[in-house]
Amino acid sequence: MRMSTTVRDPPLPATPAAGPAAARAPFYGAVPVFDGFERVVDPSLYVPVPDDWAVCLTDVVSSTAAIAAGRYREVNIAGLAAIAAVANALGDQEFPFVFGGDGASIVLPAGELAIAREALAATAAWVRDDLALELRTALVPVAAIRAAGLDVRVARFAASPAVTYAMVSGGGLAWATTRMKAGEFAVPPAAPGVKPDLTGLSCRFSEMPNERGIVLSLIVEPLPGADPGRFAALLREIFVLADLDGAARRPLPGGDALAAWPPKGLGIEARARRRRGGSLFMSRLKLAAETLFAWAIFRFRIRIAGFDPTRYLAEAAANSDFRKFEDALRMTIDCPPAVADGIEARLRAAKAAGIARYGLHRQAAAVVTCFVPSVFAADHVHFVDGASGGYTAAAAALKA
């Protein structure tokens, strides 16, 4: 299974709507792939999705309070669960999605919407029953987004040879999220006890302490009416200031991140893997044995049955989703405080100039939540967030 995420970019010139989608969505597989993340601001890379597609959305209610109570792992796993549920329900099919820390956006063709609705309802029920959190879910037609004067356009960024992440522009996902939070297009949770297939969903990495000073989570979005060219230029400046090949870097899930046993997320993953009606104790026991075995393999770099732990960790770093565009730039990076100060000063000036608004959050470490359908394939995906607030805290700062 090849995975792709979803991000959104600055406002772009209007483009005619695409034609009808086929049942198995060949549209997305035909979207050209680009490399070099700085190209994310190029409007020519984005293609409008077909009119009969829809956006599936999730959002953890009161996520800021849950994170303040130390439940960031539960919030992240709840945010990622819908992506895993839909991926497992659809099988070997690429589709655009974005993980936002406390929620997700998934863009699908008409032929898959019945499956998606069932997966969303089951995911909300599982989050309610097993994590004691409330997960909003919605299914918003792209036609409704376009009727509101906005759009959903996708591009595909190659994070590595094995993984592409979708970038999404046009303002449509932001509009759809606002409508979801207002109670529109809602998908009600399934009955108690209903559970989606969450195979591959995990949170086994330990927190990853910074190596360069701080872990910075930031969100930058255009102010209403801002000139798209000025906003794109601002993001290019941010990329230069971040200097990801020099002073800053992605938080890397190295060998030490798997050095602790049992993993802190064992109880959460046991709930995700427990089958309907199954024993949580037996699920924890089985997972404890499995993670102990995995810990030994990574600790002593043991190659077994074609699995190479050193290669896996290199793939995890290359595949990690630490930067994205979702009608706003989102990044979580490990950087010196001076780099964070420079980025914040530039964003403060951009806000005063009417170009963008922003939210920043500084923390000591990062955390990774993973979707690994198979440890033997190279396309496992790893979603980076700050370990004490991350994107959720940055979003709260942006709104404030």
Buried (B, 14 or more C-beta within 10 A) or exposed (E): BBBBBBBBBBBBEEBEBBEEBEEEBEBBEEBEEBEEBEBBBBBEBBBBBBBBBBBBBBBBBEBBEBBBEEBBBBBBBBBBBBBBBBBBBBEEBBBBBBBBBBBBBBBBBBBBBEBBBBBBBBBBBBBBBBBEBBBBBBBBBBBBBBEEEBBBBBBBBBBBEBBBBBBBBBBBBBBBBEBBEEEEBBBEBBEEEBBBBBBBBBBBBBBBBBEBBBBBBBBBBBBEEBBBEBBBBBBEBBBEBBBBEEBBBBBBBBEBBBEEBBBBBBBBBBBBBBEEEEEEEEBBEBBBEBBEEBBEBBBEEEEEEEEBBEEBBBBBBBBBBBBBBBBBBBBBBBBBEEBBEBBBEBBEEBBEEBBBBBBBBBBEBBBBBBBBBEBEEBBBBBBBBBBBBBBBBBBBBBEE
